Amino acid sequence: MTSTTMRHSAWLSDYRKKVVSPEAAASHIRSGDRVYIQSHAAAPLPIIEALVARSNELKGVEIFHILTMGPAHYTEAQYKDSFRLHALFIGPNVRSAVNEGRGSYTPVFLSEIPGLLQSGRLPLDVCLIQVSPPDNHGYCSYGVSVDCSVAARKSARLVIAEVNQQMPRTLGRSFVHITKLDYIVESDRPLPELVGKPPDQVATAIGRNVASLVEDGATLQLGIGAIPDATLHFLTEKKELGIHSEMFSDGILDLVEAGVITNDCKTVLPGKIAVSFVMGTKRLYDFVDNNPFVEFQTSDFINDPAIIAQNSKMTAINSALQVDLSGQVCSDSIGEQLYSGFGGQVDFVRGAARSLNGKPIIALRSTAKDNSISRIVTHLSHGSGVVTSRADVHYVVTEYGIADLYGRDLKTRARALIEIAHPDFREKLEKEAATVPWF
C-alpha cells in the first residue's frame, strides 16, 4: 500500500461517517442558534431548504450572511417567528424582508467581517457552507466563495457542509480538511449562474469614460454589472493589466484570453488574479477550477486597504446610487429604503488612493427612472446613508464625463459634478446650489 493510499484510507472512513441527508443535517440546528450561510453562488441550498422545512419546530434562529444567490424563503413573513435575518450586505432576495422589518442590516466594511466573526463580536453557533469534493489528502475547497467562509467556519461550534460534485476546486487560501466538518450532505447540482445583459448606450458611454482613466500596467478592482462589463470592452488595447478585486465575473475572461490581463505588473501576488469570490456563468466557474492563475484569498486580505495600496496604479471602479454636490457618495440605500451594503467600496477607494499613481473611481448613471430623477443631487435624499465620504472621493464618472474632485474645494466640486450631470438637470442643480452658503 502506497503512502497516498494510506492517507486516503485514513480520512475516507471519517468522511463516510459524516455523510447524512439534508434533513438530518438541519436537525442539529436548535432554536436560538446563530447561523452563518456561505455567500454568493456557494449558499448550500439543500441544507437551507431542509432548515426552512423545520420552521414549525424552531424559534428565534438568527441567520447571518452577505449576498446570497438563490431563494431565501426563511425571510418570508410566514416564518418570522422561526427565523430572523441579519444581513451584512443586502441582496435582491432579502431586500423586501429587511425593509419590511423581518430582518436587519449591519453597515460594515467587507474587510472587517472576518475579524468580527473571529473576535466573537459577531458570535456564531452554526456555519453552513458548500465545498468541492475532497482531494486525495482529504481537503475540500471553498470553491467560488472564500471571502468570509474561513472565519465563519472557524468561529462556529458546528459546521455543516454540502459537498457538491460540481463545485470548482479553487486554489489559494481555499481549503478545509474534512476533519473540520461535522456533517456532510452530498450533492451533484449546477451552481446558480448570473448572466449579464449587454451594456446599453448609457453604460457603454460610462464604460468608455472609465476606461480612459485606466493606464497600461494598472491593477483593477471592479464589480459586476453593465458598467464594469462596458469598461472591460474598452480595455482591449491596454497592456499588462492585473486584477486584485473582491470579485470578478465573466467580463474579464476575454481580456485574459487576449493576453491583456497578465498580472505581471502587480506587487501583491504577481502573476495571479487575486480575488475572494466570483459570480457568473459556467464558463467562469470552469475557468477558476483548479486554475493556478487565480488565487482565492479571504476578505480581510483582499480588501485590506494597506494590502491594496501596495499595487501601483491600483484602479478601483465602484458604483453609486447618488452623489451630492459636495462629493458624498450613497451606495447602500435609496432614501430610507435599504438597498445593498458597504461591501468593499470604501476598502478599495482608500487602498487605491494610497497606491502609487492609484485611481479611486465612482461610476454611475446620471439619471434614474427613465431620466426622471437626477443621481447627481444637491443634497442626498432624506434617510440616505453616506458610504464613501467626500474626503475619500477622487473621480466621479457618468456618461457625460469625468469629475476630478480630489483636493478641490466645495464650490469647485459642485461645478465639476454639475458638468457631468444630465443636461436636463443642470440648470436646476445650479439654482439649488446657489441657495447653499458655501457655493
ABEGO torsion letter per residue (X at the ends): XBAAAAAAAAAAAAAAAABBBAAAAAAABBBGBBBBBBBEAABBAAAAAAAAAAAAABBGBBBBBBBBBEBBAAABAAAAAABBBBBABBBAAAAAAAAAGABBBBBBBAAAAAAAAAAGABBBABBBBBBBBBBAAGBBBAEABAGAAAAAAAABABBBBBBBAABBBBBEBABBBAAABABBBBBBBBBBBBBBBBBBAAAAAAAAAAAAABBBGBBBBBBBEAAAAAAAAAAAABBGBBBBBABBBAAAAAAAAAGABAGAABABGBGBBBBABBBEBAAAAAAABGBAABBBBBAAAAABAAAAAABBGBBBBBBBABBBAAGBBBAABBEABBABEAEAAAAAAAAAAABBGBBBBBBBBABBGGGABBABBABBBBGBBBABBAAABABBBBAAEBBBABGBBAAAAAAAAAAABBAAAAAAAAAAAAABAAX
